[in-house]
Amino acid sequence: MTIASLIKAFDALMAFRDAVRRVKGSEPSDTSALSQTSTAGAGFAGQLEARLTSVVVAALKEAFDRDHARLELERAQLEEQRRRAEDAMRLELRRQAADREIGRLRLLAGTALVGWLASVLVLGLRLGDASLAGRLTLGLGWLMLLASLAAAFSAQGRLTTYVTDEHAAFEPGRGASLPLWLLVTGLALSAVSLLVG
């Protein structure tokens, strides 16, 4: 039963009440028998009217309560959807940050590998002619390049945990600093070994 049908029923009830009053008002009041019948009819109509009014009021109250409960349920559902959307957005931002960081770490790992291979191929051929200081510097450079490669792979593993575990603490950007400095140091030592050797 909708509110519109309840309002129509209430309007019909009020029209019925007005019709009963009009009929009561047009009756002659000079005979006592008619006045007693009229009074009895008015009492019955008043009771009927009061009962119908209370039924309509109760129905309206029930409809309003039902609408209020439905609105509360819809509000709770909207709040839950908003919370889910915020969680999804936060996870997506974490994933995007981790993807950027993994790309940066892969670039550093590739650069360290290429730098190590190039120094082995180019400078390794001259290793027999190099002095002891040149050999130590080149060996230390190779060690730094390989450490940079290992640090990049280790940071990628930590990033995987960061993406899968919502409570894992990892700041994107910090993971690339150690492999970067090891790479720069390794390349610098490899270059210095040319000068020393």
N, C-alpha and C positions, 0 to 999 in steps of 0.2 A: 504494500500500500504506500503510494507516494504522498508527498506533501500536498501536491496539487489536488489529488483525489480527496484527501482529508479536508482541504479547504472547501472544495465543492460540496462535500457532505455537510460541513458546518454551515455553509450558505443555505443549503436546502433545509437544514434544521431551523435556521433562523427565519426562512420564508414560511415554513410550516407554523412556527410559533406566531409570526405576525398574522397569518391567516386565522389561527385560532383566536387571537385577540380581537380581530375584526369581527369575527362571527359572534364572539361574546359581547362585544360592544353594541351590536345591532339588535340584540334581543330586547324585547320589552321588559321593563323592570317593575311593572305595576302589579303583577300577580306574585303571590308569595311562593307558589309552587315552582314557578319558573325561576325565581331568584334562588331558591334552594338548589334546584337542579343546576343552575348556572354556577353557583358557588361550589357545588360538588364537582362539576366539570372543570372549573378553573383550578381547583385543588389538584385534580388528577392531571390536568395539563401542566400545571406547575411542577408536579413531581416528575412527570415524563420529561419535561424540558430540563429539569435539573439533572436527571439521570443521563439524558442524551448529551448534555453539556459536559458532564464529568467524563463520559466515555470518549467524547471528541478530544477533550483536554488531555486525557490519558494517552490516547492514540498519538496526538501531536507530540507529547512529551517523549513517548517511545520512539517516534520517528526522529526527533531531534537528537535523542541519545544515540540512536543507531548511526545517524549521520556524523555525530561527534566522534564515535568510536572508529568509523571508517576513515575520517580525516586524520585521526591520530595514527592509525595503521599506515596510511599513505605517507604521512610525515616521517614515520620511523623507517619505512622502506626507502624514501628519498635520502634520508640521512645515511643509511647503510650503503646505498649506491654511491653517494658522494665520498664516503670513507674508502670504499673499494677503488674508486677512480683515483683518489689521492695516493693510495698504496701502489696502484699500478703505475702511476706517473713517477713516483719516487723510485720504484724498481727499474723503470725504463731509463731514468736519468742515471742511475748507478750503472746499468748495463752499458749505456752509451759512453760514460766516462771510462769504464773499464776497457771497452773496445778501442777507444782512442789511445789509452795507455799501453795496451797490448800491441797496437800498431807501432807505437814509439819504441817499445822494447824490442820488437822484431827487427826494426831498422837498426837499432844499436847492436843487436846480436849479429845481424848480417854484416854490418860494418866491421865489427871486431873479428869475425871469421875471415872476411876478405883481407883485412889489414894483417892478420896473422899469416895467412897463406902467402900474401904478397911479400911480407918480410922474410918468410922462410925461403921462398923461391928466389927472391932478388938478393937478399943479404946472406942467406945460407950458403950460397955459392962462394962468397967471399970470406966465409968464416975461417978457413984455413990460413988466410993471409992476415987476418985481423989480430990486433994485440989482445992481451988478456983483459984489459979494461973494455975494449970494444966488444969482446965476446960476452963478458959479464953484463954489459949494458944491453946488448941484444937479447941475451937470455932473460934478463929482467923485463925487457919490453914484451917478449913473447909471453912471459908469465902474466903480465898485466893484461895483455889482450885476451888470453884464455880465461883469466879471472873475470874480465868484463863479460865474456860470453856466458860463463857460469852464473854470474850475478843477474844477467838479463833473463836467463831461463828460470832462475829461482823467483825473481819478481813476477814472472808470468804465472807461476804456480800459485803465488800468494793472491794474485788478481783473480784467479779462478775461484778461490775460496771467498774472496770479497764479493763476487757476483752471486754465488750460490747461497752464502750465509748472510742473512740480513743484518746480523749483529756483529759481523766481522769488521774490525777497524783497519782501514787502509786508506791512505790519502793518495789519490792519483797524482802523479807528478813526483812524489817522493821516491817511488820505486825506481825511477829512471836515473836518479842522480848518481848512485854508486856505479852502475854500469857505464854511465857517461864519463865519469872521472877516471875510471880504470881504463877505458878506451883511449881517452886523450893522453893519459900518462903512458900507456903502452906504445901508442903511435909516436909520442915525443921521444921516448927512450930508444925506439927503433931508429928514429932519425938521428938522434945523438950518437948512436953506435957507428953511424957512417963517418961522423966527424972524428970520433975518438979512434976508430979502427984504422 
